[in-house]
Amino acid sequence: MTRQAQSDNSKAVAQHFLLPDAEITLWRLWLDKPDADALLAPLTRELSWRQEQIRIYGKTVKIPRQQVWMGEPHCSYQYSGVRFTPSAWHPAVQRLTAAVSDSINQPLNCVLLNLYANGQDHMGWHADNEPELGVAPIIASLSLGATRRFDLQHQTQGHQLQLQLEHGSLLVMAGACQQHWQHRLPKQSRVAAPRLNLTFRYIAPPV
Amino acid sequence: MTRQAQSDNSKAVAQHFLLPDAEITLWRLWLDKPDADALLAPLTRELSWRQEQIRIYGKTVKIPRQQVWMGEPHCSYQYSGVRFTPSAWHPAVQRLTAAVSDSINQPLNCVLLNLYANGQDHMGWHADNEPELGVAPIIASLSLGATRRFDLQHQTQGHQLQLQLEHGSLLVMAGACQQHWQHRLPKQSRVAAPRLNLTFRYIAPPV
């Protein structure tokens, strides 16, 4: 995997969004198109995607996307009442984790992968504020496939930021983002193509 | 007019939104409620509000709000094909202009006032990029009355920021905002109350 040199294209430069209680960085072209293309098909094909069931208000419902939880063996993860133990590393995902970690200069050791088959698949408002992630977690999200809108909303002040997450883009949420903002991937009924995203995290090993 | 001391309330603190190609600052409570209340009724009553007609694609249409253009005598202003000469200062508006200028440490000498009778009144996507305003104009917008949503959209990248402009709030758009972003006040059919806003600008005197 090669990163496009920043001088090649202004889309490869990091864009910063410094907001009240959040620091957002977006590389619109963290991977150039050939590298992003070369990941999308194998990851879609080779991972054990699952449409998980979660309990919401006492009802069991299937989540509107497919997921894989992957990472170091200690990285188990509780989400909407379900505990997930990590799948073993897929070699390409492990290499990407190291490359993203290097790029943002932060340790990363686990990844939630989401597969949105089309614009009907989505993720509702939430924050990545599980206690396993620590107080001010840094979440890095690599997007492959269809461009989707990504919304961030301040939990008390109503401010909202909407970004377009393109094929090969890397979004980093830092600062107090997970404490004070929520985010979602809204439905976009006109989107027909799939989007696969990898959200890289760090869970401290047990002491 | 007294400004609420910053220590009184976190809403009086400036919030910064540093975006690609734009610097936005929002004081949610630049004026406290009694001071904002004391301005809304007299300005609504005493100014010579006009629902201007503009030409769009060869048609003459009334704009969906009322306006007053006010400022120093040299500050004439061309907008959608119509040239406006400024009304003489209303004393309260002149005092506000000086107070805002002092607060943001920038010269200001003219004001476009907009009166939105209810949520049906609105302003479409535009940038304040008239040549009279110079290359990177600083626009300060004081809101009185009903809270309305305010949208900013990057002209080429699709990023969007949505803010809530409350009674007494002051929004400042700076940097390359008027070159690279557009803004609008969208319709909000559920809003029944009026909003009055004052957008302060600076037009250099003729040399």
Chai-1 contact restraints between the chains, C-beta under 6 A:
chainA,res_idxA,chainB,res_idxB,connection_type,confidence,min_distance_angstrom,max_distance_angstrom,comment,restraint_id
A,Q15,B,P20,contact,1.0,0.0,6.0,A-B,restraint_1
A,F17,B,L19,contact,1.0,0.0,6.0,A-B,restraint_2
A,L18,B,L18,contact,1.0,0.0,6.0,A-B,restraint_3
A,L19,B,F17,contact,1.0,0.0,6.0,A-B,restraint_4
A,P20,B,Q15,contact,1.0,0.0,6.0,A-B,restraint_5
A,G158,B,Q164,contact,1.0,0.0,6.0,A-B,restraint_6
A,H159,B,L163,contact,1.0,0.0,6.0,A-B,restraint_7
A,Q160,B,Q162,contact,1.0,0.0,6.0,A-B,restraint_8
A,L161,B,L161,contact,1.0,0.0,6.0,A-B,restraint_9
A,Q162,B,Q160,contact,1.0,0.0,6.0,A-B,restraint_10
A,L163,B,H159,contact,1.0,0.0,6.0,A-B,restraint_11
A,Q164,B,G158,contact,1.0,0.0,6.0,A-B,restraint_12
